[in-house]
Amino acid sequence: MKKAFIISFLLIALLTLLGLPIFNKSVKAKNDDFVSGQILVKFKSGTSQEDKNKQLENNKAKVKNKIEQLDTFVLQVPANAEEKVVAALSKNPHVEYAELDYKAEAFLVPNDTYFTQRQWGLENTGQTINGVVGVVDADVDGPAAWDTTQGGVKVAILDTGIDQNHEDLSAKVVLQRNFTDSPTPDDLYGHGTHVGGIVAAVTNNGLGVAGGCPNCQLMNGKVLNDSGSGAYSWIANGITWATDNGAKVINMSLGSSVRSRTLENAVNYAWNRGVVVVAAAGNSANTSKTYPGAYNSVIAVAATNNKDQKASFSSYGVKWVDVAAPGENIYSTFPNHPYKINKSLNYDYASGTSMATPMTSAVAALIWSTPYGTSASQVRARLESTADKISGTGVYWSKGRVNSANAVAQ
């Protein structure tokens, strides 16, 4: 089952996923692919504090932070010496692993008042969206699912933040924390607000848009900064925070082409504690893997258009992409103040696997509120087994395009 990079995490967002090669000994990482003067290190169990201090001193490193749940240190090291220090520590018998603190970015291809006319992903009646006539029922059947359940669990949006006073969204945020170098948990980039609205915008309130899981609550974990980029350490911290504070679904519309032990450990931490983790496949229009989406404990999501076809920009690969969901020309919330993506204030369209991911997270959240919601593995199995086997299934993704009505039907 399982591009964007600065493994400050690629929000599968405003930019088409960039092709960043996986770092290894023969490929030198670009300086803007990772956090300058910073690396991630995990010592082997049983290593004494004296030995740890010795290794830090020998490599002119200082502890900047620690991801407690993963027993992983964020170290400050001399600028331009990051790879040299990683190489040295990787050879040390006391070190389990050492790696650069890569970056990831948002995966967006920017491009109720509006539910019937514009929210084709939830209910496709053949509407014309940006000049393209849709195919009836090429959607996730949101309204049909809501007749069974409207959800109610916490969904963590690990992204660029969420607009703090949006008319259709801010009331749904029950907890928030900023893990980035931005001074605010607010969304000054624009991506996280759009993603959050897809999951759980206030529904049936006579304005704006409807969320895929109407009664779900949102946790705003800002792990991408005001430029749409985030360090792996920020993302890992966000994952463990969401897990420890009651999230049942974690949405990551972001990614990078570089593998990371720290990031993999973080998603495994969530999965092993009963959290469904959903991440974007990327916008590279090829089969290159994106992380964290490509990890086994994560549901990787490709994007479809309003004709139930793979979106042209979507990454794909039957061996690692699990499901697909509507992700092209998706109408949702945007900040009500100036923001970097610079779409319309309050509401607008956006495209990307970043949009398909929250569509899927909303379905997972609905399942949690049914008799099928007994465990993360059961929720995932239900989501995947009830997906519609549209054209492209078995070629671009393994399971199908998600269908919320099928998923919650009893």
Buried (B, 14 or more C-beta within 10 A) or exposed (E): BBBBBBBBBBBBBBBBBBEBBEBEEEEEBEEEBBBEBBBBBBBEEEBEEEBBEEBBEEBEBEEBBBBEBBEBBBBBBEEEBBBEBBEBBEEBEBBBBBBBBBBBBBBBBBBBEBBEEBBBBBBBEEBEBEEEEBBEEBBBBBBBBBEBBBBBBBBBBBBBBBBBEBBBBBBBBEBBBBBBBBEEBBBBBBBBBBBBBBBBBBBEBEEBBBBBBBBBBBBBBBBBBBBBBBBBBBBBBBBBBBBBBBBBBBBBBBBBBBBBBBBBBBBBBBBEEBBBBBBBBBBBBEBBBBBBBBBEBBBBBBBBBBBBBBBEBBBBBBEBBBBBBBBBBBBBBBBBBEBBBEBEBBBBBBBBBBBBBBBBBBBBBBBBBBEBBEEBEBBBEBBBEBBBEBEBBEEBBBBBBBBBBBBBBE
